[in-house]
Amino acid sequence: MIPALVIWLCKKYILPRLNKKSSLSSAARFSKPATLVILLLALNFSAFAHNFSQVYHIKHNGEVIGKLAFSQNTDGENTYLKITSQVSTRFVFKIDVLTEDLAHFKNGRLISSTVSRSVNGKAKERKKTTFQNDVYQLQSGNKFNSLSQAIAFNMMLLYTTEPVSVNQVYSDNFQCFLRIKKQAAHQYRVNLPDGNYNDYYFENGICKLVVVNDSLYTIKMELV
């Protein structure tokens, strides 16, 4: 998803050049609370429109540097999410980034997800989460891991569902659960593993604005 991507982009490509220039595995079964969350979110899914889409402008210092498109399609008990984004900007050097995030939920439970990206035409390692034999198989490039905790809410859903009663969210990019903290009415913060955080602002249950907060920059995703 684009907030994590922008932070990764800065850490991976921008900071190293600036510096040069200046000098889970678990064996537990699904818990009853997790199962309850799945059932509640399954009911929430059933209320969604069968086809839903929205577009965000990605901005840095007030300038539009890209676009993010979100879509959700529901077919019976299956819900499919897709996020595509394109960013073209210059941080010391020109950079073009393309991303595609996909997720499949069935009866409110994540079945599979993938995170793909390319930078200046070069594909980067893909992140995959797949539900198999009552556990999640995690793949990041050539690295493999597993997760036994039920996944009923992931980062992609934050674009279309206000997390009123949800206190953690699965990151398909970081492949772990992250804390959600309510900051104010219809405003929530997700703390990232690298110490940065994203703020999400909602109106009528839909995310209107995402603010990526990093020590070196601020990126905004504004609903068009």
KETOR-832370 format. One line per 4 residues: number of its first residue (from 0); their letters; for each residue x, y, z of C-alpha. Coordinates in steps of 0.1 Angstrom, whole numbers, plus 5000, padded with zeros to 4 digits. Layout:
N
NUM = a = X:Y:Z ~ ...
//
This chain:
224
0 = mipa = 5000:5000:5000 ~ 5012:5034:4991 ~ 5020:5049:5026 ~ 5043:5020:5034
4 = lviw = 5057:5022:4998 ~ 5066:5059:5001 ~ 5084:5053:5034 ~ 5102:5023:5019
8 = lckk = 5111:5044:4989 ~ 5127:5071:5010 ~ 5146:5046:5031 ~ 5158:5025:5002
12 = yilp = 5167:5051:4975 ~ 5166:5086:4988 ~ 5184:5085:5022 ~ 5214:5064:5010
16 = rlnk = 5221:5089:4983 ~ 5217:5119:5006 ~ 5240:5102:5032 ~ 5266:5094:5005
20 = kssl = 5264:5130:4993 ~ 5269:5145:5028 ~ 5296:5119:5038 ~ 5069:4854:5127
24 = ssaa = 5062:4822:5134 ~ 5036:4808:5158 ~ 5018:4774:5165 ~ 4987:4788:5183
28 = rfsk = 4952:4782:5169 ~ 4928:4810:5161 ~ 4914:4826:5192 ~ 4877:4831:5200
32 = patl = 4880:4870:5199 ~ 4896:4868:5165 ~ 4869:4845:5153 ~ 4843:4870:5166
36 = vill = 4860:4898:5147 ~ 4858:4878:5115 ~ 4821:4872:5119 ~ 4814:4909:5126
40 = laln = 4835:4920:5096 ~ 4818:4894:5074 ~ 4785:4911:5082 ~ 4801:4944:5074
44 = fsaf = 4813:4931:5040 ~ 4777:4920:5031 ~ 4766:4956:5034 ~ 4791:4969:5009
48 = ahnf = 4782:4978:4973 ~ 4791:4951:4948 ~ 4813:4974:4929 ~ 4830:5004:4945
52 = sqvy = 4860:5025:4935 ~ 4877:5058:4944 ~ 4908:5078:4934 ~ 4933:5097:4955
56 = hikh = 4958:5123:4945 ~ 4993:5117:4961 ~ 5008:5150:4971 ~ 5042:5162:4984
60 = ngev = 5046:5199:4995 ~ 5012:5206:4978 ~ 5023:5192:4944 ~ 5005:5162:4929
64 = igkl = 5032:5136:4923 ~ 5010:5106:4916 ~ 4976:5089:4918 ~ 4962:5060:4938
68 = afsq = 4931:5040:4926 ~ 4912:5017:4950 ~ 4885:4993:4939 ~ 4863:4967:4957
72 = ntdg = 4842:4940:4941 ~ 4819:4917:4960 ~ 4806:4885:4945 ~ 4785:4865:4971
76 = enty = 4808:4855:5000 ~ 4839:4867:4981 ~ 4853:4903:4982 ~ 4882:4914:4960
80 = lkit = 4903:4945:4967 ~ 4927:4962:4944 ~ 4950:4992:4948 ~ 4971:5005:4920
84 = sqvs = 4993:5036:4922 ~ 5018:5055:4902 ~ 5043:5081:4915 ~ 5067:5102:4894
88 = trfv = 5089:5127:4912 ~ 5124:5138:4918 ~ 5143:5135:4951 ~ 5179:5143:4940
92 = fkid = 5172:5120:4911 ~ 5141:5112:4890 ~ 5121:5082:4902 ~ 5090:5064:4889
96 = vlte = 5072:5039:4910 ~ 5044:5016:4901 ~ 5025:4994:4927 ~ 4997:4969:4927
100 = dlah = 4981:4955:4959 ~ 4956:4927:4956 ~ 4935:4910:4984 ~ 4908:4883:4984
104 = fkng = 4885:4879:5014 ~ 4859:4852:5019 ~ 4833:4854:5046 ~ 4853:4882:5062
108 = rlis = 4886:4863:5064 ~ 4917:4871:5043 ~ 4924:4843:5018 ~ 4953:4858:4999
112 = stvs = 4971:4891:4992 ~ 5000:4903:4972 ~ 5021:4934:4972 ~ 5040:4942:4940
116 = rsvn = 5061:4972:4930 ~ 5086:4984:4904 ~ 5110:5013:4906 ~ 5122:5029:4874
120 = gkak = 5110:4998:4855 ~ 5128:4973:4878 ~ 5106:4948:4897 ~ 5111:4945:4934
124 = erkk = 5105:4916:4957 ~ 5069:4906:4959 ~ 5051:4901:4993 ~ 5025:4873:4995
128 = ttfq = 5001:4862:5022 ~ 4982:4830:5016 ~ 4958:4811:5039 ~ 4965:4774:5038
132 = ndvy = 4958:4745:5062 ~ 4945:4769:5089 ~ 4976:4791:5089 ~ 4990:4819:5068
136 = qlqs = 5020:4813:5046 ~ 5041:4844:5043 ~ 5065:4850:5014 ~ 5088:4880:5009
140 = gnkf = 5110:4874:4979 ~ 5128:4842:4987 ~ 5120:4843:5025 ~ 5092:4823:5040
144 = nsls = 5074:4825:5073 ~ 5040:4816:5088 ~ 5013:4833:5109 ~ 4985:4816:5128
148 = qaia = 4965:4846:5139 ~ 4932:4852:5120 ~ 4933:4881:5096 ~ 4900:4899:5092
152 = fnmm = 4911:4935:5085 ~ 4941:4946:5064 ~ 4955:4980:5055 ~ 4936:4981:5022
156 = llyt = 4903:4981:5040 ~ 4913:5014:5057 ~ 4904:5031:5025 ~ 4868:5021:5026
160 = tepv = 4860:5011:5062 ~ 4864:5032:5093 ~ 4880:5010:5120 ~ 4855:5020:5147
164 = svnq = 4858:4988:5167 ~ 4892:4975:5154 ~ 4924:4981:5173 ~ 4949:4963:5150
168 = vysd = 4953:4959:5113 ~ 4973:4935:5092 ~ 5000:4950:5070 ~ 5004:4930:5037
172 = nfqc = 5036:4949:5031 ~ 5053:4945:5066 ~ 5035:4911:5070 ~ 5026:4917:5106
176 = flri = 4998:4933:5127 ~ 5000:4970:5135 ~ 4982:4990:5162 ~ 4954:5013:5153
180 = kkqa = 4949:5042:5178 ~ 4919:5066:5177 ~ 4933:5102:5177 ~ 4900:5121:5175
184 = ahqy = 4865:5118:5160 ~ 4869:5099:5127 ~ 4907:5101:5129 ~ 4930:5072:5134
188 = rvnl = 4968:5065:5136 ~ 4987:5034:5125 ~ 5021:5031:5140 ~ 5046:5014:5116
192 = pdgn = 5075:4991:5126 ~ 5101:5016:5115 ~ 5089:5043:5140 ~ 5069:5063:5115
196 = yndy = 5031:5066:5114 ~ 5001:5072:5091 ~ 4970:5092:5100 ~ 4937:5083:5084
200 = yfen = 4907:5107:5083 ~ 4872:5095:5076 ~ 4839:5110:5065 ~ 4807:5089:5063
204 = gick = 4828:5057:5068 ~ 4851:5065:5038 ~ 4887:5075:5041 ~ 4890:5111:5027
208 = lvvv = 4927:5117:5036 ~ 4958:5098:5045 ~ 4988:5116:5059 ~ 5022:5098:5059
212 = ndsl = 5043:5112:5087 ~ 5081:5107:5084 ~ 5109:5126:5102 ~ 5121:5139:5068
216 = ytik = 5089:5145:5048 ~ 5051:5144:5047 ~ 5030:5128:5020 ~ 4993:5132:5016
220 = melv = 4967:5111:4998 ~ 4936:5132:4991 ~ 4903:5117:4978 ~ 4894:5133:4945
//
